Amino acid sequence: MIFWGGKVNTKIIVAAHKSAEMPTDSELYYPVFVGKALHPELDLPYHSDNDGLNISEKNPNYNELTAVYWAWKNIDAEAYGLVHYRRYLSLNKNKNLNSILTKEQVDDLLEKNDIILPKKRNYFIESNYSHYIHSHQQEPIDLTRMVIAENFPEYLASFDKVMKKTSAHMFNIFIMKKQPFNEYCEWMFDILNQVESRIDISEYDAYESRVYGFISELLLDTWLNVNSSYQTTEVNFVYMEKQNWLKKGFSFLWRKFKYVFSKK
Protein backbone atom coordinates (compact mmCIF):
# COMPACT_ATOMS: atom_id res chain seq x y z
CA MET A 1 0.00 0.00 0.00
CA ILE A 2 1.15 3.53 -0.83
CA PHE A 3 0.60 5.88 2.10
CA TRP A 4 -0.66 9.42 1.65
CA GLY A 5 -1.61 12.37 3.78
CA GLY A 6 -4.11 15.14 3.14
CA LYS A 7 -5.34 16.10 -0.30
CA VAL A 8 -4.42 14.13 -3.40
CA ASN A 9 -4.06 15.65 -6.87
CA THR A 10 -6.57 13.36 -8.57
CA LYS A 11 -7.80 13.64 -12.14
CA ILE A 12 -10.87 11.59 -12.98
CA ILE A 13 -11.36 11.37 -16.72
CA VAL A 14 -14.98 11.56 -17.88
CA ALA A 15 -14.99 9.81 -21.25
CA ALA A 16 -17.54 11.24 -23.69
CA HIS A 17 -18.19 11.14 -27.42
CA LYS A 18 -21.04 13.67 -27.42
CA SER A 19 -22.28 16.67 -25.52
CA ALA A 20 -23.57 15.80 -22.04
CA GLU A 21 -24.04 17.33 -18.62
CA MET A 22 -20.75 17.18 -16.75
CA PRO A 23 -19.74 17.38 -13.07
CA THR A 24 -19.18 20.93 -11.82
CA ASP A 25 -15.96 20.11 -9.96
CA SER A 26 -13.42 20.85 -12.70
CA GLU A 27 -10.53 20.29 -10.31
CA LEU A 28 -11.45 16.62 -9.89
CA TYR A 29 -13.38 15.71 -13.04
CA TYR A 30 -11.72 16.05 -16.43
CA PRO A 31 -14.12 15.60 -19.41
CA VAL A 32 -12.34 14.14 -22.44
CA PHE A 33 -13.69 13.84 -25.98
CA VAL A 34 -12.74 10.31 -27.05
CA GLY A 35 -12.04 9.63 -30.71
CA LYS A 36 -11.46 13.29 -31.50
CA ALA A 37 -8.95 12.40 -34.24
CA LEU A 38 -11.77 10.77 -36.19
CA HIS A 39 -14.21 13.64 -35.71
CA PRO A 40 -12.26 16.89 -36.11
CA GLU A 41 -15.46 18.63 -37.21
CA LEU A 42 -17.01 18.20 -33.75
CA ASP A 43 -16.17 20.97 -31.34
CA LEU A 44 -17.10 19.70 -27.89
CA PRO A 45 -16.11 21.84 -24.87
CA TYR A 46 -13.88 19.09 -23.47
CA HIS A 47 -10.23 18.14 -23.53
CA SER A 48 -9.38 16.00 -26.57
CA ASP A 49 -7.75 12.60 -26.61
CA ASN A 50 -5.70 13.45 -29.72
CA ASP A 51 -3.36 15.92 -28.01
CA GLY A 52 0.21 14.86 -27.24
CA LEU A 53 0.94 11.14 -27.23
CA ASN A 54 -2.31 9.40 -28.10
CA ILE A 55 -4.18 6.55 -29.78
CA SER A 56 -7.26 8.63 -30.53
CA GLU A 57 -7.68 7.11 -34.00
CA LYS A 58 -8.13 3.68 -32.39
CA ASN A 59 -11.24 4.73 -30.46
CA PRO A 60 -13.61 2.51 -32.52
CA ASN A 61 -11.60 -0.47 -31.28
CA TYR A 62 -10.40 0.70 -27.85
CA ASN A 63 -13.46 2.64 -26.66
CA GLU A 64 -12.78 4.69 -23.51
CA LEU A 65 -9.25 3.31 -23.32
CA THR A 66 -8.11 6.04 -25.70
CA ALA A 67 -8.83 8.47 -22.84
CA VAL A 68 -6.97 6.24 -20.37
CA TYR A 69 -3.96 6.13 -22.68
CA TRP A 70 -4.06 9.90 -23.17
CA ALA A 71 -4.17 10.54 -19.43
CA TRP A 72 -1.37 8.02 -18.84
CA LYS A 73 0.93 9.70 -21.35
CA ASN A 74 0.01 13.37 -20.92
CA ILE A 75 -1.34 14.20 -17.46
CA ASP A 76 0.77 14.57 -14.34
CA ALA A 77 -1.26 13.71 -11.25
CA GLU A 78 -0.98 11.73 -8.02
CA ALA A 79 -4.03 9.61 -8.83
CA TYR A 80 -6.00 8.89 -12.00
CA GLY A 81 -9.54 7.75 -12.60
CA LEU A 82 -11.96 6.91 -15.38
CA VAL A 83 -15.72 7.22 -15.45
CA HIS A 84 -18.13 7.71 -18.37
CA TYR A 85 -20.47 10.57 -19.13
CA ARG A 86 -23.36 8.35 -17.97
CA ARG A 87 -21.55 6.05 -15.50
CA TYR A 88 -20.10 7.34 -12.24
CA LEU A 89 -18.88 6.26 -8.81
CA SER A 90 -20.82 7.26 -5.70
CA LEU A 91 -21.25 6.52 -2.01
CA ASN A 92 -25.00 6.29 -2.60
CA LYS A 93 -27.22 5.20 -5.47
CA ASN A 94 -28.83 8.49 -6.44
CA LYS A 95 -28.94 9.09 -10.18
CA ASN A 96 -27.72 12.67 -10.27
CA LEU A 97 -24.40 14.44 -10.59
CA ASN A 98 -24.77 16.03 -7.17
CA SER A 99 -24.34 12.61 -5.59
CA ILE A 100 -21.20 11.33 -7.31
CA LEU A 101 -17.86 11.13 -5.52
CA THR A 102 -16.57 14.49 -4.31
CA LYS A 103 -12.96 15.59 -3.92
CA GLU A 104 -13.18 15.20 -0.14
CA GLN A 105 -14.62 11.70 -0.45
CA VAL A 106 -11.94 10.64 -2.93
CA ASP A 107 -9.22 12.00 -0.64
CA ASP A 108 -10.69 10.10 2.31
CA LEU A 109 -10.87 6.85 0.34
CA LEU A 110 -7.33 7.21 -0.97
CA GLU A 111 -6.06 7.85 2.56
CA LYS A 112 -6.50 4.13 3.31
CA ASN A 113 -6.62 2.62 -0.18
CA ASP A 114 -4.61 2.60 -3.38
CA ILE A 115 -7.45 1.79 -5.75
CA ILE A 116 -11.17 2.62 -5.78
CA LEU A 117 -13.44 0.32 -7.78
CA PRO A 118 -17.13 -0.01 -8.61
CA LYS A 119 -18.91 -2.92 -6.99
CA LYS A 120 -18.65 -6.06 -9.06
CA ARG A 121 -21.21 -6.86 -11.72
CA ASN A 122 -22.76 -10.30 -11.21
CA TYR A 123 -23.85 -12.58 -14.03
CA PHE A 124 -25.09 -15.32 -11.66
CA ILE A 125 -25.91 -18.02 -14.22
CA GLU A 126 -22.85 -17.57 -16.42
CA SER A 127 -19.11 -17.38 -15.96
CA ASN A 128 -17.27 -14.33 -17.24
CA TYR A 129 -15.90 -16.42 -20.08
CA SER A 130 -19.31 -17.83 -21.01
CA HIS A 131 -20.86 -14.38 -20.91
CA TYR A 132 -18.07 -12.97 -23.07
CA ILE A 133 -18.32 -15.58 -25.84
CA HIS A 134 -22.12 -15.35 -25.85
CA SER A 135 -21.85 -11.58 -26.28
CA HIS A 136 -18.77 -11.20 -28.50
CA GLN A 137 -16.48 -12.98 -30.92
CA GLN A 138 -14.68 -15.83 -29.15
CA GLU A 139 -11.31 -15.61 -30.92
CA PRO A 140 -10.07 -12.39 -29.25
CA ILE A 141 -10.55 -13.62 -25.67
CA ASP A 142 -8.90 -16.96 -26.46
CA LEU A 143 -6.02 -15.13 -28.13
CA THR A 144 -5.70 -12.91 -25.06
CA ARG A 145 -5.13 -16.01 -22.95
CA MET A 146 -2.47 -17.16 -25.39
CA VAL A 147 -0.66 -13.80 -25.20
CA ILE A 148 -0.72 -13.90 -21.41
CA ALA A 149 0.53 -17.50 -21.34
CA GLU A 150 3.42 -16.66 -23.65
CA ASN A 151 4.48 -13.27 -22.29
CA PHE A 152 3.02 -12.89 -18.79
CA PRO A 153 2.82 -16.45 -17.44
CA GLU A 154 2.66 -15.21 -13.85
CA TYR A 155 -0.81 -13.84 -14.70
CA LEU A 156 -2.19 -16.95 -16.39
CA ALA A 157 -3.66 -18.60 -13.29
CA SER A 158 -5.33 -15.31 -12.37
CA PHE A 159 -6.78 -14.90 -15.88
CA ASP A 160 -8.21 -18.42 -15.78
CA LYS A 161 -9.65 -17.76 -12.33
CA VAL A 162 -11.36 -14.59 -13.53
CA MET A 163 -12.79 -16.40 -16.56
CA LYS A 164 -14.42 -19.00 -14.28
CA LYS A 165 -15.96 -16.47 -11.91
CA THR A 166 -19.50 -15.12 -12.33
CA SER A 167 -18.67 -11.53 -11.38
CA ALA A 168 -16.10 -8.88 -12.24
CA HIS A 169 -15.26 -5.18 -11.97
CA MET A 170 -16.56 -4.00 -15.32
CA PHE A 171 -16.71 -0.91 -17.56
CA ASN A 172 -13.02 0.08 -17.07
CA ILE A 173 -14.10 2.33 -14.21
CA PHE A 174 -11.59 2.95 -11.42
CA ILE A 175 -9.50 5.48 -9.49
CA MET A 176 -5.85 4.52 -8.92
CA LYS A 177 -2.87 6.15 -7.33
CA LYS A 178 -0.10 6.92 -9.77
CA GLN A 179 2.11 3.88 -9.18
CA PRO A 180 -0.54 1.18 -9.71
CA PHE A 181 -2.05 3.20 -12.56
CA ASN A 182 1.27 3.33 -14.42
CA GLU A 183 1.94 -0.35 -13.79
CA TYR A 184 -1.53 -1.39 -14.88
CA CYS A 185 -1.47 0.69 -18.07
CA GLU A 186 1.97 -0.63 -19.04
CA TRP A 187 0.76 -4.22 -18.62
CA MET A 188 -2.71 -3.83 -20.13
CA PHE A 189 -1.74 -1.90 -23.25
CA ASP A 190 1.15 -4.29 -23.89
CA ILE A 191 -1.28 -7.22 -23.92
CA LEU A 192 -3.83 -5.42 -26.08
CA ASN A 193 -1.16 -4.34 -28.56
CA GLN A 194 -0.03 -7.94 -28.94
CA VAL A 195 -3.58 -9.20 -29.43
CA GLU A 196 -4.18 -6.43 -31.98
CA SER A 197 -1.08 -7.44 -33.94
CA ARG A 198 -2.26 -11.05 -34.23
CA ILE A 199 -5.90 -10.70 -35.16
CA ASP A 200 -7.90 -9.54 -38.19
CA ILE A 201 -11.07 -7.69 -37.20
CA SER A 202 -11.75 -6.21 -40.64
CA GLU A 203 -14.94 -8.30 -40.96
CA TYR A 204 -16.28 -7.37 -37.51
CA ASP A 205 -19.31 -5.10 -37.34
CA ALA A 206 -19.10 -1.76 -35.54
CA TYR A 207 -20.09 -3.25 -32.19
CA GLU A 208 -17.67 -6.17 -32.29
CA SER A 209 -14.91 -3.86 -33.53
CA ARG A 210 -14.81 -2.42 -30.00
CA VAL A 211 -13.00 -5.63 -29.12
CA TYR A 212 -10.00 -4.28 -27.17
CA GLY A 213 -12.25 -2.28 -24.90
CA PHE A 214 -14.28 -5.42 -24.21
CA ILE A 215 -11.19 -7.53 -23.49
CA SER A 216 -9.73 -4.95 -21.12
CA GLU A 217 -12.75 -5.16 -18.83
CA LEU A 218 -11.64 -8.66 -17.83
CA LEU A 219 -7.98 -7.75 -17.58
CA LEU A 220 -8.50 -5.44 -14.59
CA ASP A 221 -9.36 -8.21 -12.12
CA THR A 222 -6.64 -10.38 -13.64
CA TRP A 223 -4.10 -7.69 -12.77
CA LEU A 224 -5.58 -6.94 -9.35
CA ASN A 225 -5.37 -10.57 -8.24
CA VAL A 226 -1.64 -10.70 -8.87
CA ASN A 227 -0.94 -7.23 -7.50
CA SER A 228 -2.84 -7.80 -4.28
CA SER A 229 -0.41 -5.72 -2.23
CA TYR A 230 -2.38 -2.68 -3.40
CA GLN A 231 -5.29 -1.98 -1.07
CA THR A 232 -8.65 -1.71 -2.84
CA THR A 233 -12.12 -0.59 -1.86
CA GLU A 234 -15.47 -0.66 -3.63
CA VAL A 235 -18.15 2.02 -3.92
CA ASN A 236 -21.45 2.15 -5.76
CA PHE A 237 -21.67 2.29 -9.52
CA VAL A 238 -24.40 4.63 -10.75
CA TYR A 239 -25.83 4.54 -14.26
CA MET A 240 -27.40 7.94 -14.85
CA GLU A 241 -29.86 6.98 -17.60
CA LYS A 242 -32.88 4.69 -17.37
CA GLN A 243 -32.31 1.12 -18.47
CA ASN A 244 -34.76 -1.13 -20.28
CA TRP A 245 -34.16 -4.37 -18.39
CA LEU A 246 -36.67 -6.29 -20.52
CA LYS A 247 -34.83 -5.29 -23.67
CA LYS A 248 -31.45 -6.11 -22.10
CA GLY A 249 -32.71 -9.51 -20.98
CA PHE A 250 -34.09 -10.32 -24.41
CA SER A 251 -30.83 -9.20 -26.04
CA PHE A 252 -28.83 -11.47 -23.71
CA LEU A 253 -31.03 -14.50 -24.46
CA TRP A 254 -30.85 -13.78 -28.22
CA ARG A 255 -27.04 -13.64 -28.16
CA LYS A 256 -26.91 -16.89 -26.21
CA PHE A 257 -29.29 -18.54 -28.70
CA LYS A 258 -27.23 -17.36 -31.67
CA TYR A 259 -24.04 -18.70 -30.08
CA VAL A 260 -25.53 -22.15 -29.41
CA PHE A 261 -27.05 -22.27 -32.91
CA SER A 262 -23.71 -21.29 -34.53
CA LYS A 263 -22.00 -24.28 -32.91
CA LYS A 264 -24.40 -26.81 -34.40
N, C-alpha and C positions, 0 to 999 in steps of 0.2 A: 504493500500500500504506500502511496505517495502522500506525505502529510502536508497540510496547508494551514494557513491561518488567515482569518479575515476574508476580505473580498477577493474574488477570483476574476480575472479578465477572461470572460467566457463569451464566445461568439456562437450563437445557435443559428445555423443556416435554415432559412425557410424556403424550400425549393418550390418554385412556381413556374408554370409555362403560360399563364394568362393573368389578367388583372384580377385581384382579389383583395378583400379586406385583410390588413396585416396588423400584427401586434403594435402597440404604440411605443413600447420600450425599444427604441432604436439602439440603445447601448448593448442590449442583450440579444435581440433578434435582428437577423441580417438577411432580408429578402434577396433571393438570387434568381434571376431569370435563367432557367436551364435550357440548353439548346439554342442559345442566342446566335451562335455561328450559322445556324441553319435558317434563322428568321431575322436577318438584319433589318427588315422593313418594320418590325414591331418595336415600338419604343415604350417599353414598360418602365415605370419609375423604380426599378430595382437595380442592384448590382448585376453584372453580367458574368456568366461562366466562361466567356471567351477572352477575358483579359489575362495577361501574363501567361504562365504555363497552364495549359488546359487541354481537355479532351471534349470540348463543347460539341464538336461535330459528331461525336459518338453518342449523343443523347438518345437517339431512337433505339439504341442497343443497351445503353448503360443507365437509362432513366435518371433518377436523382443522384446517381453516383458521379455524374459530371460536376455537380455542385460540391460533393465531398472531395473530389480530386482537386477542384479549384481552390477550396479552402485549405486543403493540405499543402498545396504548393505556393499559395500566395498570401495567406493570412497569418499574422503572428499573434497568437493568443496563448493563454495558459490552459484553456479548455475549449473543446470544439463540440458542437452538436449539430444534429440534423432533424428537422421536422418537415412536414409538408404544409402547403397552404390550407389544407383541410384536415390535417392530422397533427395533433399536438400532445404534449405531455402535461399532466395536471395532477394535483393532489386530491382533486375531487372529480366528479363525472359531469359537470355542467358543460353544456355545449355552447360556450361563448368565450370570446378572447379575453374577457376580464377574469377568467378563472384558470388560465393556463399558468405554467410555472413562472414565477417572478424572479428577479435577480436575487432577492434576499433568500428565497426558497432554494434556488440553485446553489448559492453560496453555502447554505446550511447543509444541503445534501452532499456537497463536495468536501465539506469539512471532515466527514467520516467515510467517504466513499471515493473511489476513483472513476467509477462508471455508473451512469444513471440509465436505466432501461425501461421500456414499456412492459407492462405485465404480459406474460406469454399468451400467444393465441393458441387455443386448443382445438384440435380437429376431432378428438374423441374416438371416432370409428375408423380413422385412417392414420397410418404413420406419415411422417413428413415426406418420406420417399414416395409412398403410394399417392399421397395428395399431389405431389409435384408431377409425377408422370401421368396422372389423370387430368391435370390442368395444363401441362406443357409438353413440348417435345422431350422424349426420354434421353436422346443421345447426349445433350449438353451436361446433364447431371451425372451421367455415367462417365463421361469424359473428365468431368471435374474430379471425380474419385481417382481416376487414373493419374491425373496430373499431381494430385496430392500424394498418391502412393509413390510416384517416381521422384518427386522433388521435395516433399515435406512429409516424409514417412512418420515423423513423430506426431502428426495430426491425423493420421489415418483412422486410428481406433476411435478418436473423438468424432470424426466425420461419420463413421458407421453408426456410432451411438446416436448421434443427432438424427440420422436417417430413420432409425427404428423408433424414435420417440413420437408421441402424438401431439406435441406442443413445441413452440419455438418463439423466440423474440423476432418478430417479423417487421417488415416495412422499412428496414434500414434506419430506424429511428433510435437515437442514442444521444448521450452527452458524455464525453470522455476527456479526462485530463490529457495534457499534451503528449506525455510519454506513451501511454497505451494507444492513443489515437494515431501517432506516427507509426508505431509498431504494427497496428492493425492494418492501416492503409498500405504499408509496404508489402505486407503478406497478402492481403486480399487482392490488390491490383496486380501483383505478380501472378497469382493463380489465374485471374480472369484474363490477363494478357496471353497466358499460355493456352488457355482454352480457346480464346479467340483465334489464335494462330493455327489451330488444328481443326477448325470446324468451318463448314460452309453453310451459312444461313441465308443464302441468296434466295432460296425458295420459301422462306418463312413469311407468313403474313405479318402485318404491322404489329399485331399483339405479340406473337411469338418472337419477333425480332428484338423484343425487349429482354432477351434471354439473360444477359450478364447481370442485369438488375435483379432478375428472378433468382439466379444462382446465388448471388451475394447474400440474399436474405437468410440462407441456410449456412453461410460461412461464418456469420457472427457468433453463433453458439459454438460452432466448431472451434473457433479461436478462443473464446472465453473459457471453455473447458480446460484447455491446455495452459492458459495463462491465468490460472485461478488465484495467483497471488494478488491480483488486482481485486479490490473490494467492490462489489456491485450492490445496487439497490434497485428496486422496481417501484414505479409510480403508475398512475392510471394513464391509459391511452384514450384520447378523446377524438372521435370522428365528428367533425362539425356539421356535416350534412346528413340529411335523413337517408336511411338505407332501406331498400326494398328487399326484406329478408326472403319473401316468397320467390322473387325473381332470382336472388342469389342461390337459394336452395335448388330451384329448377335448373339453373345453369350448372351447378355442381353435379347434379344427377345426370344431366345431358353429357357433360364431359366424361364422366365415368362410363356411361353407356357407350359412347363413341370409342373410348379406349378398349373396352372389352370386345366390342364388335370388330375393331381393327386387328385384334389378335387371332380372330378365328380364320 
